[in-house]
Amino acid sequence: MTRPYATVEAAPGAFEALERLKRFERLLDRQFEVAGFQFGIDSIIGLVPVVGDLITGAMGFYLIQEAKRLGASRWTTARMYSNWGIDVTVGAIPVVGDLFDLAFKSNTKNLRLLIRDLEKREAKIAKRMSREPQFGTS
């Protein structure tokens, strides 16, 4: 069984939002597999010149906005914007961008950054709570 990504709910509906983002990331970057190589609809939609890149860029941007809503740190969101910017910029180059998009998987990278950020925050809260005096106990 996998470990829940955060046991402290940072924002209302955080658990549900994180599960939704995990499904979204899988759909975008890892939904299909051919000969051991995973890819998602991001790579397929990105084959359509200009419009496909705008659509996949908007979907990646949504993931970052949700991370901000969940309370991701500024450092984490800056790194997420960097991954997204690289993906959108290089992905816009015909053929080369499509091949790059298959390998880079910015949405997967960004979800991992978000999860790591939430886990660090959880550890800080747990550490702080363990140091607080416990009243009413003997």
N, C-alpha and C positions, 0 to 999 in steps of 0.2 A: 504494500500500500504506500502511496506517495504521501509525503509530508504536506500538510496544508501550508500554504505560502505565507500566511500571517494569521496568528491567532488573536491579535488585537485588531478589532475593526476600526480602521482609521477614519472612514467616512461612512455615512449611512449607505447600506447596500454594497459595501466593499467586497464581501465574499462573492456575492452574485456577479458583480462587475468583473472581478478577477477571473472567475470561471468563464464568463462571456468573452473576455479578452483572450483567454487561452484557446477557446474554440475559434475565434476570429483569426488569431495568428495561425492556427493550424490550417484553416481554410485558405488563407492568403499565401502561406509559404510551404506547407508540407502535406497538403491534402492527397496528392496522388504520388504514386511511385512507379517508375519504369526502370527496369534493370538495376534496382537498388538505389536509384537516384530520385530524391523527393523534390516535388515542386507543387506550387499551388496556383490558385486563380490569378494571383499577382503576375506570375510569369505568362500566363495565357492572355489575360487582358492587355498586358503590356506590349503584346505583339501588334496591337492596333496602333498605328502611328498617331501621335499627339493626344488624341482623345483617351486612348488606353493609358498613357502615362499620366494624364491628369486624373483619371479615375483612381488608379492605383496610388498615386501621390496623396489624394484626398483620404483614401482608406488608411494609409500609414499615418497621416496627420491626426485622424480620429483616435488612433491608439495612443498617441502622445497626449492629446487633450484629456483622454480618460485617465492617463497616468497622473497628470496634473491634478485632476479632480480627486484622485485617490490620495493625494498628498505627497507625491514623489518629490524628492529634493530638487533644488535648482540645478545642482551638478548633474544629477541623473537625467533630468529633462534636457539639459544642454547636450549631453552625450546622445540622447535619443534624437534630438533635432539634427545632430551631426550625421548620425547613421541615415536618417531619413533624407537629409539633403544630398548625401553622396548617392543614395539609391535613386532619387529623383533625377539628379543631374546626369549621372552616368547612364541611367536607364533610358534617358531621352535620346541617346545616340543610337541611330538605327543599327541593327544586327549586333554590334558590340555591346550595346546596352542591354539587349535581350539576353545575351549569354551571361553578362555580368549579373543580371537580375536573378538568374537561375542559381548562382553560387552565393551571392552576398546575403540574401535573406534578412533584410533590415528589420522586418517585423519580429522575427524570431529573436534577433539580438536585442531589440527594444523591450520585448516582453521579459527576457531574462534580466535586463537591467532593472526593470520595474520590480520584479520579484525579489531580486537581491536588495534593492533599496527598502522594500517593505520588511524584509527579514531583518535587516540591520536595525531598522526603527523598532521592530518588535523586541530584539535583543536588548536595546538600550532601555526600553520601557520595563522589561522584565528585570534587568539589573537594578534599575532605580527602585522598583517596587520591592525587591528583595532587601534593600538597604533601609527601607522605611521601618520605623518601629511598629510592631504589631500590638495594638491596644486591645485589652480584654482577653489576653492569653496569659497563661501563667508559666 
